[in-house]
């Protein structure tokens, strides 16, 4: 491209030219700096600053790649960087990542994850995943942290991350003073996330991965605000622990959790945990009755806090039930059922869905959870609930004169914690002999 006559170009024309070429060479900058128009000289000044920043960034990246280059010069092709995220928080796992980058990998802006903005980390995360020769992620749970201590749990997560690499590393660069004692040749690098591009990449992968996990935990335990503080000991988090007690992902061995949870009675913690773990309206209601029976024995402040927790959990479950019933109805429609009723009420009870297919009328109880569970959905419907459903079903059949249809009692279990949500339809989940 031939150089234009900048003196004859308008400021807008010069701006368009810069947008087209991307960057300016030194001779062009000098021409613009001597232009009689102040607006053009300001453009030149801005471009020189940009050029200076790019030069500094290039030098920083070269420095970050120097350690890997020295090792590759010794014939070591695959250099893994290892770092962790989540050693300091009061809740959640510690997550480690191991990353092997290709030779002369150029990812502009890569740095220690702690100095990067969230949007920058997520952008770099995608680039690292795309360019990495191999990548592994490992974690240690809060239970393992309590069992082993945070340092040993961190090493456990690092070893698990290295185990996930599909390319064995020739050298492992580990951020910090110590190494996890994996089967590979390890080198401890103090401040490694600022000195090694491989370790910096691992720090970004670990941080973004853990942040996503804590956002998912927020859905299960919204009263703690894990989506904002990610489990760290912020004032709002400590206050939530004081009000609610620790939840299943808190690190009970950490002083911040122990001290924050001491200000409430043992009964309060039992009831608060029961509220947070209630999977459906029936369980929550039963917990509410249990609390009501002992309110005279609890401090007024604790009763008020439990009432607040109950209302919050009720709202969360209501939204969960609505989503679950919608997915259940979609599942039935896809199987050829026609939905006759939703939330049908009669005989002091309710049936979530009533659906018709051929000569079968199905009375369906929908059970929805937003957390991992170990039991199958049909076990969630107690004998008492089964009898109640049968009474409502009998009223429906009498009122609609559909006694010629064959009734069947189904359960649909919906787990919203999975992606996509898991919808399980159990036909004839239970039988009632005396209809």
C-alpha positions as a Markdown table, in Angstrom:
| # | Residue | x | y | z |
|---|---|---|---|---|
| 1 | Unk | 0.0 | 0.0 | 0.0 |
| 2 | Unk | 1.4 | 3.4 | -1.0 |
| 3 | Unk | 1.7 | 6.1 | 1.6 |
| 4 | Unk | -0.9 | 8.8 | 1.4 |
| 5 | Unk | -0.2 | 12.5 | 1.5 |
| 6 | Unk | -1.1 | 13.0 | 5.2 |
| 7 | Unk | -1.1 | 16.8 | 4.8 |
| 8 | Unk | -4.0 | 16.6 | 2.4 |
| 9 | Unk | -6.0 | 14.1 | 4.4 |
| 10 | Unk | -8.6 | 15.1 | 6.9 |
| 11 | Unk | -8.4 | 13.9 | 10.5 |
| 12 | Unk | -11.2 | 11.5 | 9.8 |
| 13 | Unk | -9.2 | 10.2 | 6.7 |
| 14 | Unk | -6.1 | 9.7 | 8.8 |
| 15 | Unk | -8.2 | 7.8 | 11.4 |
| 16 | Unk | -9.6 | 5.6 | 8.7 |
| 17 | Unk | -6.1 | 4.9 | 7.3 |
| 18 | Unk | -4.9 | 3.8 | 10.8 |
| 19 | Unk | -7.9 | 1.5 | 11.2 |
| 20 | Unk | -7.1 | -0.1 | 7.8 |
| 21 | Unk | -3.3 | -0.6 | 8.4 |
| 22 | Unk | -3.6 | -1.4 | 12.1 |
| 23 | Unk | -0.3 | 0.2 | 13.3 |
| 24 | Unk | 2.0 | 2.9 | 12.2 |
| 25 | Unk | 5.7 | 2.7 | 11.5 |
| 26 | Unk | 8.2 | 5.1 | 13.0 |
| 27 | Unk | 8.6 | 7.3 | 9.9 |
| 28 | Unk | 4.9 | 7.9 | 9.6 |
| 29 | Unk | 4.6 | 8.7 | 13.3 |
| 30 | Unk | 7.3 | 11.4 | 12.8 |
| 31 | Unk | 5.4 | 12.9 | 9.9 |
| 32 | Unk | 2.2 | 13.1 | 11.9 |
| 33 | Unk | 3.9 | 14.5 | 14.9 |
| 34 | Unk | 5.1 | 17.4 | 12.8 |
| 35 | Unk | 1.7 | 18.1 | 11.3 |
| 36 | Unk | 0.4 | 21.7 | 11.8 |
| 37 | Unk | -3.0 | 20.4 | 13.1 |
| 38 | Unk | -3.2 | 19.7 | 16.8 |
| 39 | Unk | -5.8 | 17.0 | 16.2 |
| 40 | Unk | -3.3 | 15.1 | 14.0 |
| 41 | Unk | -0.5 | 15.5 | 16.6 |
| 42 | Unk | -2.9 | 14.1 | 19.2 |
| 43 | Unk | -3.5 | 11.1 | 17.0 |
| 44 | Unk | 0.3 | 10.6 | 16.7 |
| 45 | Unk | 0.8 | 10.9 | 20.4 |
| 46 | Unk | -2.0 | 8.3 | 21.0 |
| 47 | Unk | -0.5 | 5.9 | 18.4 |
| 48 | Unk | 3.0 | 6.3 | 20.0 |
| 49 | Unk | 1.5 | 5.3 | 23.4 |
| 50 | Unk | -0.2 | 2.3 | 21.9 |
| 51 | Unk | 3.0 | 1.3 | 20.1 |
| 52 | Unk | 5.0 | 1.7 | 23.4 |
| 53 | Unk | 2.4 | -0.4 | 25.3 |
| 54 | Unk | 2.6 | -3.1 | 22.6 |
| 55 | Unk | 6.4 | -3.1 | 22.8 |
| 56 | Unk | 6.2 | -3.5 | 26.6 |
| 57 | Unk | 3.7 | -6.3 | 26.3 |
| 58 | Unk | 5.8 | -8.1 | 23.7 |
| 59 | Unk | 8.8 | -7.8 | 26.0 |
| 60 | Unk | 6.8 | -9.1 | 29.0 |
| 61 | Unk | 5.5 | -12.1 | 27.0 |
| 62 | Unk | 9.1 | -12.8 | 25.8 |
| 63 | Unk | 10.2 | -12.8 | 29.4 |
| 64 | Unk | 7.4 | -15.1 | 30.4 |
| 65 | Unk | 8.3 | -17.6 | 27.7 |
| 66 | Unk | 12.0 | -17.6 | 28.5 |
| 67 | Unk | 11.9 | -20.3 | 31.1 |
| 68 | Unk | 10.0 | -22.7 | 28.7 |
| 69 | Unk | 12.4 | -21.8 | 25.9 |
| 70 | Unk | 15.5 | -22.7 | 28.0 |
| 71 | Unk | 14.0 | -26.0 | 28.9 |
| 72 | Unk | 13.1 | -26.8 | 25.3 |
| 73 | Unk | 16.6 | -25.9 | 24.3 |
| 74 | Unk | 17.7 | -28.8 | 26.5 |
| 75 | Unk | 15.5 | -31.1 | 24.5 |
| 76 | Unk | 12.4 | -31.1 | 26.7 |
| 77 | Unk | 9.5 | -30.7 | 24.4 |
| 78 | Unk | 6.5 | -30.8 | 26.7 |
| 79 | Unk | 6.5 | -28.3 | 29.6 |
| 80 | Unk | 3.5 | -28.3 | 31.9 |
| 81 | Unk | 2.6 | -25.3 | 34.1 |
| 82 | Unk | 0.6 | -26.0 | 37.2 |
| 83 | Unk | -1.2 | -23.6 | 39.5 |
| 84 | Unk | -4.3 | -23.6 | 41.8 |
| 85 | Unk | -7.2 | -21.5 | 42.7 |
| 86 | Unk | -9.1 | -21.5 | 45.9 |
| 87 | Unk | -6.7 | -22.0 | 48.8 |
| 88 | Unk | -8.0 | -19.2 | 50.8 |
| 89 | Unk | -11.8 | -19.4 | 50.7 |
| 90 | Unk | -14.0 | -20.6 | 53.5 |
| 91 | Unk | -16.1 | -22.8 | 51.2 |
| 92 | Unk | -15.8 | -24.9 | 48.1 |
| 93 | Unk | -13.0 | -27.0 | 46.5 |
| 94 | Unk | -9.5 | -26.1 | 45.7 |
| 95 | Unk | -9.0 | -26.4 | 42.0 |
| 96 | Unk | -5.7 | -27.0 | 40.1 |
| 97 | Unk | -4.9 | -26.9 | 36.4 |
| 98 | Unk | -2.0 | -28.3 | 34.4 |
| 99 | Unk | -1.4 | -26.8 | 31.0 |
| 100 | Unk | 1.1 | -27.7 | 28.2 |
| 101 | Unk | 1.4 | -25.0 | 25.6 |
| 102 | Unk | 3.0 | -25.3 | 22.2 |
| 103 | Unk | 6.4 | -23.9 | 21.4 |
| 104 | Unk | 6.3 | -20.1 | 20.9 |
| 105 | Unk | 2.7 | -19.9 | 21.9 |
| 106 | Unk | 1.6 | -16.2 | 21.6 |
| 107 | Unk | -1.4 | -15.3 | 23.7 |
| 108 | Unk | -1.5 | -11.5 | 24.1 |
| 109 | Unk | -2.5 | -10.4 | 27.6 |
| 110 | Unk | -1.8 | -13.7 | 29.4 |
| 111 | Unk | -0.8 | -13.1 | 33.0 |
| 112 | Unk | -1.3 | -14.1 | 36.6 |
| 113 | Unk | -5.1 | -14.6 | 36.9 |
| 114 | Unk | -5.3 | -12.5 | 40.1 |
| 115 | Unk | -4.3 | -9.3 | 38.2 |
| 116 | Unk | -6.8 | -9.9 | 35.3 |
| 117 | Unk | -10.4 | -8.7 | 35.1 |
| 118 | Unk | -13.1 | -11.4 | 34.9 |
| 119 | Unk | -13.9 | -10.7 | 31.2 |
| 120 | Unk | -10.2 | -10.9 | 30.3 |
| 121 | Unk | -9.8 | -14.1 | 32.2 |
| 122 | Unk | -12.7 | -15.7 | 30.4 |
| 123 | Unk | -11.5 | -14.5 | 27.0 |
| 124 | Unk | -8.0 | -15.9 | 27.7 |
| 125 | Unk | -9.5 | -19.1 | 29.0 |
| 126 | Unk | -11.1 | -19.8 | 25.6 |
| 127 | Unk | -7.8 | -19.1 | 23.8 |
| 128 | Unk | -5.8 | -21.3 | 26.2 |
| 129 | Unk | -8.2 | -24.2 | 25.7 |
| 130 | Unk | -8.0 | -23.8 | 22.0 |
| 131 | Unk | -4.2 | -23.6 | 21.7 |
| 132 | Unk | -3.1 | -26.0 | 24.5 |
| 133 | Unk | -1.3 | -29.2 | 23.5 |
| 134 | Unk | -2.8 | -30.8 | 26.6 |
| 135 | Unk | -4.8 | -29.6 | 29.6 |
| 136 | Unk | -5.8 | -31.2 | 32.8 |
| 137 | Unk | -8.0 | -30.0 | 35.7 |
| 138 | Unk | -8.2 | -31.5 | 39.2 |
| 139 | Unk | -9.8 | -30.6 | 42.5 |
| 140 | Unk | -10.0 | -31.5 | 46.1 |
| 141 | Unk | -13.3 | -31.2 | 47.9 |
| 142 | Unk | -13.9 | -29.2 | 51.2 |
| 143 | Unk | -14.1 | -32.6 | 53.0 |
| 144 | Unk | -10.7 | -33.5 | 51.7 |
| 145 | Unk | -9.4 | -30.1 | 52.7 |
| 146 | Unk | -10.7 | -30.7 | 56.3 |
| 147 | Unk | -9.2 | -34.2 | 56.3 |
| 148 | Unk | -5.7 | -33.4 | 55.0 |
| 149 | Unk | -5.2 | -29.6 | 55.5 |
| 150 | Unk | -5.3 | -27.1 | 52.7 |
| 151 | Unk | -1.7 | -27.5 | 51.6 |
| 152 | Unk | -1.9 | -31.3 | 51.2 |
| 153 | Unk | -5.3 | -31.0 | 49.5 |
| 154 | Unk | -3.8 | -28.5 | 47.0 |
| 155 | Unk | -1.1 | -31.0 | 46.2 |
| 156 | Unk | -3.8 | -33.6 | 45.7 |
| 157 | Unk | -5.6 | -31.4 | 43.3 |
| 158 | Unk | -2.4 | -30.7 | 41.4 |
| 159 | Unk | -1.6 | -34.4 | 41.1 |
| 160 | Unk | -5.1 | -35.1 | 39.8 |
| 161 | Unk | -4.7 | -32.3 | 37.2 |
| 162 | Unk | -1.4 | -33.8 | 36.0 |
| 163 | Unk | -3.1 | -37.2 | 35.8 |
| 164 | Unk | -5.6 | -35.7 | 33.4 |
| 165 | Unk | -3.0 | -34.6 | 30.9 |
| 166 | Unk | -3.1 | -36.9 | 27.8 |
| 167 | Unk | 0.5 | -35.9 | 26.9 |
| 168 | Unk | 3.1 | -36.8 | 29.6 |
| 169 | Unk | 5.1 | -33.7 | 30.5 |
| 170 | Unk | 8.9 | -33.7 | 30.3 |
| 171 | Unk | 9.1 | -31.0 | 33.0 |
| 172 | Unk | 6.5 | -29.6 | 35.4 |
| 173 | Unk | 6.7 | -26.0 | 36.5 |
| 174 | Unk | 4.7 | -25.5 | 39.8 |
| 175 | Unk | 3.8 | -22.1 | 41.2 |
| 176 | Unk | 5.1 | -21.6 | 44.7 |
| 177 | Unk | 7.8 | -22.9 | 47.0 |
| 178 | Unk | 6.8 | -26.5 | 47.1 |
| 179 | Unk | 5.9 | -29.2 | 44.6 |
| 180 | Unk | 3.1 | -31.8 | 44.8 |
| 181 | Unk | 5.5 | -34.8 | 44.4 |
| 182 | Unk | 3.9 | -36.2 | 41.2 |
| 183 | Unk | 5.6 | -38.9 | 39.2 |
| 184 | Unk | 7.1 | -36.2 | 36.9 |
| 185 | Unk | 10.2 | -34.1 | 37.2 |
| 186 | Unk | 9.0 | -31.0 | 39.0 |
| 187 | Unk | 10.4 | -27.5 | 39.5 |
| 188 | Unk | 9.0 | -25.0 | 42.1 |
| 189 | Unk | 8.8 | -21.4 | 40.7 |
| 190 | Unk | 8.1 | -18.7 | 43.2 |
| 191 | Unk | 5.8 | -16.1 | 41.7 |
| 192 | Unk | 5.6 | -18.5 | 38.7 |
| 193 | Unk | 2.2 | -17.2 | 37.5 |
| 194 | Unk | 4.0 | -13.9 | 36.7 |
| 195 | Unk | 7.2 | -15.5 | 35.4 |
| 196 | Unk | 6.1 | -18.5 | 33.3 |
| 197 | Unk | 3.5 | -18.4 | 30.5 |
| 198 | Unk | 2.6 | -22.1 | 31.2 |
| 199 | Unk | 1.9 | -21.4 | 34.9 |
| 200 | Unk | 0.0 | -18.2 | 34.1 |
| 201 | Unk | -2.2 | -20.3 | 31.7 |
| 202 | Unk | -2.8 | -22.8 | 34.4 |
| 203 | Unk | -3.7 | -20.1 | 36.9 |
| 204 | Unk | -6.4 | -18.8 | 34.5 |
| 205 | Unk | -7.8 | -22.2 | 33.8 |
| 206 | Unk | -8.0 | -23.0 | 37.5 |
| 207 | Unk | -9.6 | -19.7 | 38.4 |
| 208 | Unk | -12.2 | -19.6 | 35.7 |
| 209 | Unk | -13.1 | -23.3 | 36.4 |
| 210 | Unk | -13.5 | -22.7 | 40.1 |
| 211 | Unk | -15.5 | -19.5 | 39.7 |
| 212 | Unk | -18.0 | -21.4 | 37.5 |
| 213 | Unk | -18.3 | -24.2 | 40.1 |
| 214 | Unk | -19.0 | -21.6 | 42.8 |
| 215 | Unk | -21.7 | -20.0 | 40.7 |
| 216 | Unk | -23.3 | -23.5 | 40.4 |
| 217 | Unk | -23.1 | -23.9 | 44.1 |
| 218 | Unk | -24.9 | -20.6 | 44.5 |
| 219 | Unk | -28.0 | -22.2 | 42.8 |
| 220 | Unk | -28.0 | -24.9 | 45.5 |
| 221 | Unk | -27.2 | -22.5 | 48.4 |
| 222 | Unk | -28.4 | -19.0 | 47.4 |
| 223 | Unk | -28.4 | -17.6 | 50.9 |
| 224 | Unk | -24.6 | -17.5 | 51.1 |
| 225 | Unk | -23.9 | -15.5 | 47.9 |
| 226 | Unk | -21.3 | -17.8 | 46.5 |
| 227 | Unk | -21.8 | -16.2 | 43.0 |
| 228 | Unk | -20.3 | -13.0 | 44.2 |
| 229 | Unk | -17.5 | -13.7 | 46.7 |
| 230 | Unk | -16.8 | -17.3 | 45.5 |
| 231 | Unk | -16.4 | -18.6 | 49.0 |
| 232 | Unk | -13.9 | -16.0 | 50.3 |
| 233 | Unk | -14.3 | -14.6 | 53.7 |
| 234 | Unk | -16.1 | -11.3 | 52.9 |
| 235 | Unk | -18.3 | -9.6 | 55.5 |
| 236 | Unk | -21.5 | -10.6 | 53.7 |
| 237 | Unk | -20.3 | -14.3 | 53.6 |
| 238 | Unk | -19.3 | -14.3 | 57.3 |
| 239 | Unk | -22.7 | -12.7 | 58.1 |
| 240 | Unk | -24.4 | -15.4 | 56.1 |
| 241 | Unk | -22.6 | -18.1 | 58.1 |
| 242 | Unk | -23.6 | -16.5 | 61.3 |
| 243 | Unk | -27.3 | -16.4 | 60.2 |
| 244 | Unk | -27.5 | -19.8 | 58.5 |
| 245 | Unk | -24.7 | -21.8 | 59.9 |
| 246 | Unk | -22.2 | -23.7 | 57.6 |
| 247 | Unk | -23.6 | -25.4 | 54.5 |
| 248 | Unk | -22.3 | -28.8 | 53.1 |
| 249 | Unk | -19.5 | -27.1 | 51.1 |
| 250 | Unk | -18.0 | -25.1 | 53.9 |
| 251 | Unk | -14.5 | -25.9 | 55.2 |
| 252 | Unk | -15.3 | -26.7 | 58.8 |
| 253 | Unk | -11.6 | -26.8 | 59.7 |
| 254 | Unk | -11.1 | -23.1 | 58.7 |
| 255 | Unk | -11.2 | -20.6 | 61.6 |
| 256 | Unk | -13.5 | -18.2 | 59.8 |
| 257 | Unk | -16.2 | -20.9 | 59.5 |
| 258 | Unk | -15.9 | -22.2 | 63.0 |
| 259 | Unk | -15.9 | -18.7 | 64.6 |
| 260 | Unk | -18.8 | -17.4 | 62.5 |
| 261 | Unk | -20.9 | -20.4 | 63.3 |
| 262 | Unk | -20.5 | -20.4 | 67.0 |
| 263 | Unk | -23.0 | -17.7 | 67.7 |
| 264 | Unk | -26.1 | -19.9 | 67.1 |
| 265 | Unk | -27.5 | -22.8 | 69.1 |
| 266 | Unk | -27.1 | -26.4 | 68.0 |
| 267 | Unk | -30.8 | -26.7 | 67.4 |
| 268 | Unk | -30.7 | -23.6 | 65.1 |
| 269 | Unk | -27.9 | -25.2 | 62.9 |
| 270 | Unk | -29.9 | -28.5 | 62.7 |
| 271 | Unk | -33.1 | -26.7 | 61.6 |
| 272 | Unk | -31.2 | -24.3 | 59.2 |
| 273 | Unk | -29.5 | -27.3 | 57.5 |
| 274 | Unk | -32.8 | -29.1 | 57.3 |
| 275 | Unk | -34.4 | -26.1 | 55.5 |
| 276 | Unk | -31.5 | -25.7 | 53.1 |
| 277 | Unk | -31.5 | -29.4 | 52.2 |
| 278 | Unk | -35.3 | -29.7 | 51.7 |
| 279 | Unk | -35.8 | -31.1 | 48.2 |
| 280 | Unk | -39.5 | -30.3 | 47.9 |
| 281 | Unk | -42.6 | -28.7 | 49.5 |
| 282 | Unk | -43.4 | -31.7 | 51.5 |
| 283 | Unk | -40.0 | -31.9 | 53.1 |
| 284 | Unk | -39.9 | -28.2 | 53.7 |
| 285 | Unk | -43.4 | -28.2 | 55.3 |
| 286 | Unk | -42.4 | -31.1 | 57.6 |
| 287 | Unk | -39.3 | -29.2 | 58.7 |
| 288 | Unk | -41.5 | -26.1 | 59.3 |
| 289 | Unk | -43.8 | -28.2 | 61.6 |
| 290 | Unk | -40.8 | -29.5 | 63.5 |
| 291 | Unk | -39.5 | -26.0 | 64.1 |
| 292 | Unk | -43.0 | -24.8 | 65.2 |
| 293 | Unk | -43.1 | -27.5 | 67.8 |
| 294 | Unk | -40.0 | -26.1 | 69.6 |
| 295 | Unk | -40.3 | -22.3 | 68.9 |
| 296 | Unk | -40.8 | -21.6 | 72.7 |
| 297 | Unk | -37.4 | -23.2 | 73.4 |
| 298 | Unk | -35.5 | -21.1 | 70.8 |
| 299 | Unk | -34.3 | -17.5 | 71.2 |
| 300 | Unk | -36.6 | -15.1 | 69.3 |
| 301 | Unk | -33.7 | -14.0 | 67.1 |
| 302 | Unk | -33.1 | -17.6 | 65.9 |
| 303 | Unk | -36.8 | -18.1 | 65.3 |
| 304 | Unk | -36.9 | -15.0 | 63.1 |
| 305 | Unk | -33.9 | -16.1 | 61.2 |
| 306 | Unk | -35.3 | -19.6 | 60.7 |
| 307 | Unk | -38.6 | -18.0 | 59.4 |
| 308 | Unk | -36.6 | -15.9 | 57.0 |
| 309 | Unk | -34.6 | -19.0 | 55.8 |
| 310 | Unk | -37.9 | -20.9 | 55.4 |
| 311 | Unk | -39.4 | -18.2 | 53.2 |
| 312 | Unk | -36.3 | -17.9 | 51.0 |
| 313 | Unk | -36.1 | -21.7 | 50.5 |
| 314 | Unk | -39.9 | -21.7 | 49.8 |
| 315 | Unk | -39.3 | -19.2 | 47.0 |
| 316 | Unk | -36.4 | -21.1 | 45.6 |
| 317 | Unk | -38.3 | -24.4 | 45.6 |
| 318 | Unk | -41.4 | -22.7 | 44.0 |
| 319 | Unk | -39.3 | -21.6 | 41.1 |
| 320 | Unk | -37.7 | -25.1 | 40.9 |
| 321 | Unk | -41.1 | -26.8 | 41.0 |
| 322 | Unk | -42.4 | -24.6 | 38.2 |
| 323 | Unk | -39.4 | -25.4 | 35.9 |
| 324 | Unk | -39.6 | -29.1 | 36.8 |
| 325 | Unk | -43.3 | -29.4 | 36.0 |
| 326 | Unk | -42.7 | -27.6 | 32.7 |
| 327 | Unk | -40.0 | -30.1 | 31.7 |
| 328 | Unk | -42.1 | -33.0 | 32.9 |
| 329 | Unk | -45.0 | -31.9 | 30.7 |
| 330 | Unk | -42.7 | -31.5 | 27.8 |
| 331 | Unk | -41.4 | -35.0 | 28.3 |
| 332 | Unk | -44.9 | -36.4 | 28.4 |
| 333 | Unk | -46.0 | -34.5 | 25.3 |
| 334 | Unk | -42.9 | -35.9 | 23.5 |
| 335 | Unk | -44.1 | -39.4 | 24.4 |
| 336 | Unk | -47.5 | -38.9 | 22.9 |
| 337 | Unk | -49.4 | -38.0 | 26.1 |
| 338 | Unk | -52.1 | -35.3 | 26.2 |
| 339 | Unk | -52.0 | -33.2 | 29.3 |
| 340 | Unk | -55.5 | -33.1 | 30.8 |
| 341 | Unk | -54.8 | -31.2 | 34.0 |
| 342 | Unk | -52.0 | -29.3 | 35.8 |
| 343 | Unk | -52.0 | -29.0 | 39.6 |
| 344 | Unk | -55.4 | -30.6 | 39.9 |
| 345 | Unk | -56.9 | -30.1 | 43.4 |
| 346 | Unk | -59.5 | -32.2 | 45.1 |
| 347 | Unk | -60.1 | -34.2 | 48.3 |
| 348 | Unk | -57.7 | -31.9 | 50.2 |
| 349 | Unk | -54.8 | -32.8 | 48.0 |
| 350 | Unk | -53.2 | -32.1 | 44.6 |
| 351 | Unk | -51.8 | -34.0 | 41.6 |
| 352 | Unk | -49.1 | -32.3 | 39.6 |
| 353 | Unk | -50.0 | -33.6 | 36.2 |
| 354 | Unk | -52.8 | -35.7 | 34.7 |
| 355 | Unk | -52.1 | -37.1 | 31.3 |
| 356 | Unk | -53.9 | -39.3 | 28.8 |
| 357 | Unk | -52.5 | -41.8 | 26.3 |
| 358 | Unk | -54.5 | -44.5 | 24.6 |
| 359 | Unk | -56.8 | -45.9 | 27.3 |
| 360 | Unk | -54.4 | -45.1 | 30.2 |
| 361 | Unk | -55.0 | -42.1 | 32.4 |
| 362 | Unk | -51.7 | -41.3 | 34.3 |
| 363 | Unk | -51.7 | -39.4 | 37.6 |
| 364 | Unk | -48.2 | -38.0 | 37.8 |
| 365 | Unk | -46.2 | -36.7 | 40.8 |
| 366 | Unk | -43.3 | -34.5 | 39.7 |
| 367 | Unk | -40.3 | -34.4 | 42.0 |
| 368 | Unk | -37.7 | -31.7 | 41.1 |
| 369 | Unk | -34.3 | -31.1 | 42.7 |
| 370 | Unk | -31.5 | -28.6 | 41.9 |
| 371 | Unk | -28.7 | -30.6 | 43.5 |
| 372 | Unk | -27.0 | -34.0 | 43.0 |
| 373 | Unk | -29.0 | -36.8 | 44.7 |
| 374 | Unk | -28.3 | -40.5 | 45.3 |
| 375 | Unk | -31.8 | -41.9 | 45.4 |
| 376 | Unk | -34.3 | -42.6 | 42.6 |
| 377 | Unk | -37.4 | -40.3 | 42.2 |
| 378 | Unk | -39.9 | -43.0 | 43.0 |
| 379 | Unk | -38.6 | -43.3 | 46.5 |
| 380 | Unk | -39.4 | -39.6 | 47.2 |
| 381 | Unk | -43.1 | -40.3 | 47.2 |
| 382 | Unk | -44.0 | -41.5 | 50.7 |
| 383 | Unk | -46.8 | -44.0 | 51.4 |
| 384 | Unk | -48.8 | -41.1 | 52.9 |
| 385 | Unk | -48.3 | -39.1 | 49.7 |
| 386 | Unk | -49.3 | -42.1 | 47.6 |
| 387 | Unk | -52.6 | -42.5 | 49.5 |
| 388 | Unk | -53.3 | -38.8 | 49.1 |
| 389 | Unk | -52.6 | -39.0 | 45.4 |
| 390 | Unk | -55.0 | -42.0 | 45.1 |
| 391 | Unk | -57.8 | -40.0 | 46.9 |
| 392 | Unk | -57.4 | -37.1 | 44.5 |
| 393 | Unk | -57.3 | -39.4 | 41.5 |
| 394 | Unk | -60.5 | -41.1 | 42.6 |
| 395 | Unk | -62.2 | -37.7 | 42.9 |
| 396 | Unk | -61.0 | -36.8 | 39.4 |
| 397 | Unk | -62.3 | -40.1 | 37.9 |
| 398 | Unk | -65.7 | -39.7 | 39.6 |
| 399 | Unk | -66.1 | -36.0 | 38.6 |
| 400 | Unk | -65.0 | -36.6 | 35.0 |
| 401 | Unk | -66.9 | -40.0 | 34.5 |
| 402 | Unk | -63.7 | -41.6 | 33.1 |
| 403 | Unk | -64.0 | -44.8 | 35.0 |
| 404 | Unk | -63.5 | -46.8 | 31.8 |
| 405 | Unk | -59.9 | -45.6 | 31.6 |
| 406 | Unk | -57.1 | -47.6 | 33.2 |
| 407 | Unk | -55.5 | -45.4 | 36.0 |
| 408 | Unk | -51.8 | -45.5 | 36.6 |
| 409 | Unk | -49.6 | -43.7 | 39.1 |
| 410 | Unk | -46.4 | -42.4 | 37.7 |
| 411 | Unk | -43.5 | -40.3 | 39.1 |
| 412 | Unk | -41.3 | -38.0 | 37.0 |
| 413 | Unk | -38.0 | -37.0 | 38.6 |
| 414 | Unk | -36.3 | -33.8 | 37.3 |
| 415 | Unk | -32.7 | -32.9 | 38.3 |
| 416 | Unk | -32.0 | -29.3 | 37.3 |
| 417 | Unk | -28.4 | -29.4 | 38.5 |
| 418 | Unk | -27.4 | -31.4 | 35.4 |
| 419 | Unk | -26.8 | -29.9 | 32.0 |
| 420 | Unk | -29.1 | -30.6 | 30.2 |
| 421 | Unk | -31.5 | -31.3 | 33.1 |
| 422 | Unk | -32.2 | -35.0 | 33.6 |
| 423 | Unk | -35.9 | -36.0 | 33.3 |
| 424 | Unk | -36.7 | -39.5 | 34.4 |
| 425 | Unk | -40.2 | -40.9 | 33.9 |
| 426 | Unk | -41.1 | -43.9 | 36.0 |
| 427 | Unk | -44.4 | -45.5 | 34.8 |
| 428 | Unk | -46.4 | -47.4 | 37.4 |
| 429 | Unk | -44.1 | -46.1 | 40.1 |
| 430 | Unk | -46.5 | -47.3 | 42.8 |
| 431 | Unk | -49.8 | -49.1 | 43.1 |
| 432 | Unk | -52.8 | -48.5 | 45.3 |
| 433 | Unk | -54.8 | -51.6 | 46.0 |
| 434 | Unk | -57.8 | -49.9 | 47.5 |
| 435 | Unk | -58.7 | -47.2 | 45.0 |
